[in-house]
Amino acid sequence: QGKWEAYQWVTLRTGKAAGTYRAFDLRTEIETGLTDRLQAAFYLNARAHHIDGVPGLEDRDSFAFQGASAEFKYRLKSPYLDGYGLALYVEPGYNRIDKIGGEVEEEIELETKLIFQKNFLEDTLIWSLNYTLEPEWAIGGGEDEEEHEGEAVEEEHEARKELAEELSTGVSYRVAARWFVGTELRLHSEWPDMSHREHLAAFLGPTLHYGGERFWWTATVLPQIWGWPDDEVTDLQLDEHERLEVRFKLGVNFR
């Protein structure tokens, strides 16, 4: 309770079936402990895209403010006091930049998450499991226009809603004081209109973590290892996902 932390997230998503595709997701977070069990945080988010010759996407070089979100996390169990850790997570948010194409597309979302952690070997080996459900609702149209009888008119967009589902798990092992190495597996799928699964992608890769007294950082490299429906050449899902995700997260503790 009463402690403050700041985080900076940088995520690179790169690689489509053809052309050049690079997208950066940037998140700046301030977090505080409201009680010893309840944490709250506020995020400011930005997004950058470089798209050239990717089928189905417009060429683009852009950097834009994406939106904002708030986070509330409540600890039910502690891995150090109760033998395992369990927490509930809720994050309402507002987005205005499409994740894949980079066009303006306003939506609101409500990310909910169940967080589990189990420590072994006197806390040198840590296993974590997260299950996420995130409904999203479109609240505005895009930036497309079409010519109609010599005049530019806005194209009407149907209201859209979808559900994102994600299961992620990982293990890390302390190899030296303050240093952990590990691996992470992430399965992500989306349900348009919240009625049927449209796609599924699996990512697997290594992680490296340094935990200092005043600051810490984590680096993760996650290549996509399987996707459905695939492009019949790579066995990957490259319409809604990328070949590779690289993430770096830096945290600073304030006393």
Phi, psi and chi 1 to 4 in degrees:
 res  aa     phi    psi   chi1   chi2   chi3   chi4
   1 GLN       -  134.2 -177.5  175.0   -1.5      -
   2 GLY    84.2   -4.7      -      -      -      -
   3 LYS   -84.5  150.9  -57.7  -64.3 -176.0  179.0
   4 TRP  -125.6  145.1  -69.5   81.2      -      -
   5 GLU  -139.6  151.6  -67.0 -179.8  -41.8      -
   6 ALA  -123.4  142.0      -      -      -      -
   7 TYR  -130.9  147.6  -53.2   96.7      -      -
   8 GLN  -127.1  122.8 -178.8   62.0   52.6      -
   9 TRP  -105.8  137.3  -50.6   57.2      -      -
  10 VAL  -133.5  119.1 -179.6      -      -      -
  11 THR  -122.7  125.2  -57.4      -      -      -
  12 LEU  -102.2  127.8  166.8   66.3      -      -
  13 ARG  -118.2  124.1  -62.9  178.1  -75.1  107.8
  14 THR  -145.1  148.0 -175.4      -      -      -
  15 GLY    99.9  113.2      -      -      -      -
  16 LYS  -118.7 -174.7  -67.8  -69.4 -171.8 -178.4
  17 ALA   -65.2  -30.8      -      -      -      -
  18 ALA  -153.1  161.6      -      -      -      -
  19 GLY    78.9 -168.8      -      -      -      -
  20 THR  -113.8  126.3  -59.0      -      -      -
  21 TYR  -139.4  123.0 -177.9   92.4      -      -
  22 ARG  -139.7  131.8  -71.0 -169.6  -61.0  -86.7
  23 ALA  -134.1  137.1      -      -      -      -
  24 PHE  -115.8  128.4  -74.4   91.2      -      -
  25 ASP  -106.7  122.9  -57.7  -36.1      -      -
  26 LEU  -118.5  127.2  -51.6  173.1      -      -
  27 ARG  -131.3  129.0  -52.1 -168.6   74.7 -170.6
  28 THR  -114.5  126.0  -58.3      -      -      -
  29 GLU  -128.9  138.5  174.1 -172.3   -1.7      -
  30 ILE  -119.0  127.4  -64.0  -68.3      -      -
  31 GLU  -128.6  145.5 -177.2  178.9   75.5      -
  32 THR  -142.2  155.8 -174.5      -      -      -
  33 GLY   -92.8  111.9      -      -      -      -
  34 LEU   -74.6  -38.9  -59.7  179.5      -      -
  35 THR  -137.5 -176.7   71.7      -      -      -
  36 ASP   -70.9  -12.7  -72.4  -18.3      -      -
  37 ARG  -112.0  -25.0  -71.2 -179.3  176.2  -94.4
  38 LEU  -110.9  125.0  178.4   62.1      -      -
  39 GLN  -112.6  149.6  -60.7  175.1   15.3      -
  40 ALA  -134.5  147.5      -      -      -      -
  41 ALA  -147.2  159.4      -      -      -      -
  42 PHE  -130.6  136.1  178.5   73.3      -      -
  43 TYR  -119.0  142.0  -64.7   82.2      -      -
  44 LEU  -115.5  129.9  -69.8  176.4      -      -
  45 ASN  -122.7  144.6  -52.8  -45.8      -      -
  46 ALA  -136.8  162.7      -      -      -      -
  47 ARG  -146.1  138.2 -154.1  162.5 -106.5  168.5
  48 ALA  -126.3  143.4      -      -      -      -
  49 HIS  -133.9  138.4  -72.3   83.1      -      -
  50 HIS  -126.2  110.6  172.8   70.2      -      -
  51 ILE  -127.1  126.8  -55.5  172.9      -      -
  52 ASP  -146.0  112.7 -175.7   14.2      -      -
  53 GLY    71.8   26.7      -      -      -      -
  54 VAL   -91.3  120.2  177.5      -      -      -
  55 PRO   -56.3  132.6  -24.8   34.3      -      -
  56 GLY    87.2   -6.4      -      -      -      -
  57 LEU  -124.9  144.6  -61.6  178.2      -      -
  58 GLU   -75.9  142.8  -66.7 -175.1    5.4      -
  59 ASP   -61.6  139.4  -69.3   -8.6      -      -
  60 ARG  -158.9  139.6 -174.6 -177.0  -56.4  -88.5
  61 ASP  -128.6  106.2  -86.5  -63.0      -      -
  62 SER  -145.7  154.2   63.1      -      -      -
  63 PHE  -141.6  126.3  177.0   83.8      -      -
  64 ALA  -148.9  152.6      -      -      -      -
  65 PHE   -67.1  124.6  171.8   67.9      -      -
  66 GLN   -88.4  -41.2  176.0 -163.1  -16.9      -
  67 GLY   157.0 -162.8      -      -      -      -
  68 ALA  -143.3  157.7      -      -      -      -
  69 SER  -153.5  163.1   58.2      -      -      -
  70 ALA  -125.0  151.4      -      -      -      -
  71 GLU  -129.1  138.8  166.5 -160.3  -50.8      -
  72 PHE  -132.6  125.3  -59.2   93.6      -      -
  73 LYS  -130.2  125.0 -177.8  163.6   56.9  177.0
  74 TYR  -117.3  124.7 -174.4   77.5      -      -
  75 ARG   -87.1  122.0  175.9  173.4   57.1   84.1
  76 LEU   -91.5  -39.9  -60.5  172.1      -      -
  77 LYS  -136.4  148.4  -63.7  -70.0 -176.7  178.8
  78 SER  -107.7  133.2  166.6      -      -      -
  79 PRO   -66.8  -18.0   24.1  -33.7      -      -
  80 TYR   -94.4  -25.2  -53.7  103.4      -      -
  81 LEU  -104.4  -31.3  -58.7  176.6      -      -
  82 ASP  -113.6    0.7  -56.2  -54.2      -      -
  83 GLY    92.3  -20.4      -      -      -      -
  84 TYR  -155.6  158.9   67.4   96.0      -      -
  85 GLY  -108.9  140.3      -      -      -      -
  86 LEU  -146.1  130.1 -173.0   64.2      -      -
  87 ALA  -143.0  152.0      -      -      -      -
  88 LEU  -108.2  139.8  -57.9  176.6      -      -
  89 TYR  -132.9  133.0  177.5  106.0      -      -
  90 VAL  -134.8  132.4  176.5      -      -      -
  91 GLU  -138.7   95.3 -178.4 -175.4  -26.1      -
  92 PRO   -76.5  144.4   26.7  -31.8      -      -
  93 GLY  -154.7  164.7      -      -      -      -
  94 TYR  -125.5  128.3  162.6   77.3      -      -
  95 ASN  -123.4  146.1  -69.7  -35.3      -      -
  96 ARG  -130.2    0.9   58.2  179.8  -61.7  -87.1
  97 ILE  -125.4  125.4  -58.7  -63.1      -      -
  98 ASP   -64.2  136.9 -179.5   70.9      -      -
  99 LYS   -65.3  -38.9  178.9  178.6  179.8  179.7
 100 ILE   -88.2  -57.3  -56.3  -59.3      -      -
 101 GLY   -88.6  -18.9      -      -      -      -
 102 GLY    83.4    1.4      -      -      -      -
 103 GLU   -79.0  162.0   64.1  -89.7   14.4      -
 104 VAL   -72.0  124.6  175.0      -      -      -
 105 GLU  -156.3   97.4 -174.1  179.0   52.2      -
 106 GLU   -75.0  139.1  -65.9 -179.5  -65.5      -
 107 GLU  -155.2  158.6   65.8  179.6   18.5      -
 108 ILE  -115.1  152.3   56.8  174.5      -      -
 109 GLU  -142.0  160.2   61.7 -174.9   18.1      -
 110 LEU  -138.4   95.9 -178.2   64.1      -      -
 111 GLU   -83.4  124.4 -180.0  178.9  -16.8      -
 112 THR  -120.4  142.6   61.6      -      -      -
 113 LYS  -146.7  141.4 -172.0  179.9  -60.1 -176.2
 114 LEU  -108.3  123.9 -177.4   66.0      -      -
 115 ILE  -115.2  125.8  -57.5  170.8      -      -
 116 PHE  -124.6  142.3  176.6   83.4      -      -
 117 GLN  -143.8  138.9  177.4  179.4  -34.1      -
 118 LYS  -136.5  128.4  178.0   67.1  176.4  177.2
 119 ASN  -103.5  145.0  -63.4   -0.2      -      -
 120 PHE  -132.5  166.3  -57.7   91.7      -      -
 121 LEU    52.2   52.4  -57.2  178.1      -      -
 122 GLU    55.9   45.4  -62.0 -177.7  -11.9      -
 123 ASP    68.3   17.5  -58.5  -31.6      -      -
 124 THR   -88.7  -22.4   59.7      -      -      -
 125 LEU  -117.9  123.8  179.4   65.6      -      -
 126 ILE  -124.5  130.0  -61.6  174.3      -      -
 127 TRP  -115.9  133.4  170.3   47.8      -      -
 128 SER  -130.4  151.9   63.0      -      -      -
 129 LEU  -143.5  126.4  176.7   70.8      -      -
 130 ASN  -122.1  133.8  -67.5   -8.7      -      -
 131 TYR  -120.6  124.9  179.1   67.3      -      -
 132 THR  -122.9  135.1  -56.9      -      -      -
 133 LEU  -123.6  129.2  -73.4  175.6      -      -
 134 GLU  -137.5   94.0 -177.7  179.1   -7.4      -
 135 PRO   -73.4  143.8   23.9  -30.1      -      -
 136 GLU  -132.7  142.9  -58.3  172.1  -11.2      -
 137 TRP  -131.5  127.3  -60.2  -90.6      -      -
 138 ALA   -72.2  137.3      -      -      -      -
 139 ILE  -123.1    2.6   58.1  174.9      -      -
 140 GLY  -160.6  164.3      -      -      -      -
 141 GLY   -85.3 -179.1      -      -      -      -
 142 GLY   -89.5 -161.5      -      -      -      -
 143 GLU  -107.3   16.2   54.5 -172.5   15.0      -
 144 ASP   -74.8  145.8  -59.1  -30.3      -      -
 145 GLU  -134.5  155.5  -69.8 -172.8  -12.5      -
 146 GLU  -136.4  154.8   60.8  178.3    3.2      -
 147 GLU   -85.7  131.3  -66.7  -69.0  -29.2      -
 148 HIS  -140.0  107.5 -179.8   66.0      -      -
 149 GLU    54.5   45.2  -64.2 -178.7   -5.0      -
 150 GLY    82.0   -1.2      -      -      -      -
 151 GLU  -121.0  143.3  -63.4 -178.7   -4.2      -
 152 ALA   -82.1  124.6      -      -      -      -
 153 VAL  -127.2  151.7  -63.3      -      -      -
 154 GLU   -73.0  135.8  -92.0 -169.3   43.3      -
 155 GLU   -76.4  133.4 -179.8 -177.2   -7.1      -
 156 GLU   -74.8  139.8  -67.6 -175.1    1.6      -
 157 HIS  -116.3  132.7  -67.9 -105.7      -      -
 158 GLU   -72.6  147.6  -64.4 -177.8   -0.9      -
 159 ALA   -61.6  135.2      -      -      -      -
 160 ARG  -123.1  141.4  177.6 -176.3   56.0   81.8
 161 LYS  -141.1  145.1   60.5 -179.7 -179.9  179.3
 162 GLU  -153.9  166.9   66.0  179.9   28.0      -
 163 LEU  -125.3  125.6  177.1   68.2      -      -
 164 ALA   -99.9  137.5      -      -      -      -
 165 GLU  -127.4  135.3 -179.3 -176.0   30.4      -
 166 GLU  -144.5  136.7 -175.8  169.5  -69.5      -
 167 LEU  -122.3  121.3  178.6   66.7      -      -
 168 SER  -130.8  141.9   59.0      -      -      -
 169 THR  -146.1  154.0 -174.6      -      -      -
 170 GLY  -162.6  158.3      -      -      -      -
 171 VAL  -128.4  146.1  -66.8      -      -      -
 172 SER  -139.6  147.6   61.0      -      -      -
 173 TYR  -128.9  133.1 -179.1   71.4      -      -
 174 ARG   -78.6  112.2 -171.2  172.9   69.0 -154.1
 175 VAL   -94.8  -19.0  -65.5      -      -      -
 176 ALA  -159.0  170.0      -      -      -      -
 177 ALA   -55.0  121.5      -      -      -      -
 178 ARG    74.5    0.9  -57.7 -178.2  177.5 -178.8
 179 TRP  -116.3  130.0  -71.0   94.0      -      -
 180 PHE  -126.2  139.7  -72.3   79.2      -      -
 181 VAL  -121.7  150.9  -63.6      -      -      -
 182 GLY  -167.3 -165.0      -      -      -      -
 183 THR  -142.8  151.7 -173.6      -      -      -
 184 GLU  -133.0  140.0  179.8  178.4  -23.3      -
 185 LEU  -122.3  131.2  170.7   66.8      -      -
 186 ARG  -132.3  129.9 -176.7  162.2   63.7   88.4
 187 LEU  -115.7  122.4  -57.8  172.6      -      -
 188 HIS  -126.6  134.0 -176.6   92.9      -      -
 189 SER  -141.8  159.7   61.7      -      -      -
 190 GLU  -133.6  147.6  -66.1 -175.8    3.5      -
 191 TRP  -122.7   95.1  -57.6   66.7      -      -
 192 PRO   -60.3  138.7  -21.0   32.0      -      -
 193 ASP    57.5   13.3  -64.5  -37.2      -      -
 194 MET    57.0   31.7  -55.6 -177.4 -173.1      -
 195 SER  -121.4  -32.1   59.9      -      -      -
 196 HIS  -149.1  149.7   65.2  -77.2      -      -
 197 ARG   -74.8  125.4  177.4  178.0  -79.4  130.7
 198 GLU   -90.7  -38.9 -179.5 -174.3   54.8      -
 199 HIS  -157.2  165.8   63.1  -95.1      -      -
 200 LEU  -148.6  135.4  174.5   64.5      -      -
 201 ALA  -138.0  144.3      -      -      -      -
 202 ALA  -119.2  133.9      -      -      -      -
 203 PHE  -123.8  140.9  -63.3   81.2      -      -
 204 LEU  -146.7  130.6  176.4   66.4      -      -
 205 GLY  -172.2  178.5      -      -      -      -
 206 PRO   -85.2  159.2   31.4  -35.7      -      -
 207 THR  -133.2  151.2   66.2      -      -      -
 208 LEU  -136.1  129.9  177.5   64.1      -      -
 209 HIS  -131.4  135.6  174.0   78.7      -      -
 210 TYR  -120.1  127.4  171.1   80.3      -      -
 211 GLY  -119.5   96.9      -      -      -      -
 212 GLY   -91.0  177.7      -      -      -      -
 213 GLU   -72.3  -39.6 -177.3  177.9   -5.6      -
 214 ARG  -105.0  -20.7  -62.6  -60.1  -57.1  -86.3
 215 PHE  -149.4  161.9   74.8   93.3      -      -
 216 TRP  -150.7  162.3   56.9  -92.8      -      -
 217 TRP  -149.0  154.9   57.0  -97.7      -      -
 218 THR  -135.6  132.3  -57.9      -      -      -
 219 ALA  -118.3  135.3      -      -      -      -
 220 THR  -134.5  133.9  -53.1      -      -      -
 221 VAL  -120.3  115.6  178.8      -      -      -
 222 LEU  -125.2   94.3  -71.6  177.9      -      -
 223 PRO   -75.5  146.7   25.9  -31.9      -      -
 224 GLN   -74.6  130.1 -172.2 -178.4  156.4      -
 225 ILE  -107.3  -16.8   59.5  171.4      -      -
 226 TRP  -165.7  147.5  176.7   82.4      -      -
 227 GLY  -153.0  155.8      -      -      -      -
 228 TRP  -143.8  134.9  170.4   87.3      -      -
 229 PRO   -70.7  144.7   27.1  -33.9      -      -
 230 ASP   -94.0  178.0   57.8   46.1      -      -
 231 ASP   -93.8   13.2   64.9   -1.9      -      -
 232 GLU    66.6    4.3  -60.8 -180.0   -4.7      -
 233 VAL  -120.3  -44.8  176.2      -      -      -
 234 THR  -106.7   -8.8   62.8      -      -      -
 235 ASP    62.6   25.0  -68.0  -31.9      -      -
 236 LEU  -116.7  157.1  -55.9  178.8      -      -
 237 GLN   -98.4  102.7 -146.4  -59.1  -44.4      -
 238 LEU  -113.3    8.3  -62.3  175.8      -      -
 239 ASP   -81.5  -49.6  -68.2  -30.3      -      -
 240 GLU  -103.8   -3.8  -60.7  -65.5  -30.8      -
 241 HIS  -136.8  175.8  -66.7  -80.5      -      -
 242 GLU  -119.5  169.0  -66.2   72.7   42.4      -
 243 ARG   -68.0  -33.6  -65.5  177.6 -177.2  -91.3
 244 LEU  -145.7  138.6  177.3   66.9      -      -
 245 GLU  -123.8  131.7  -66.7 -171.2   10.0      -
 246 VAL  -125.4  126.9  179.7      -      -      -
 247 ARG  -128.0  139.2  173.9  174.3  -68.1  170.2
 248 PHE  -128.9  129.1 -178.3   80.8      -      -
 249 LYS  -127.9  126.1 -177.9  179.6  179.2 -178.4
 250 LEU  -115.5  130.3  172.9   66.0      -      -
 251 GLY  -121.4  142.0      -      -      -      -
 252 VAL  -126.7  128.8  178.6      -      -      -
 253 ASN   -96.1  132.7  -57.4  -39.5      -      -
 254 PHE  -107.0  139.4  -61.9  100.5      -      -
 255 ARG  -111.5      -  -64.6  179.6  179.5  -87.9
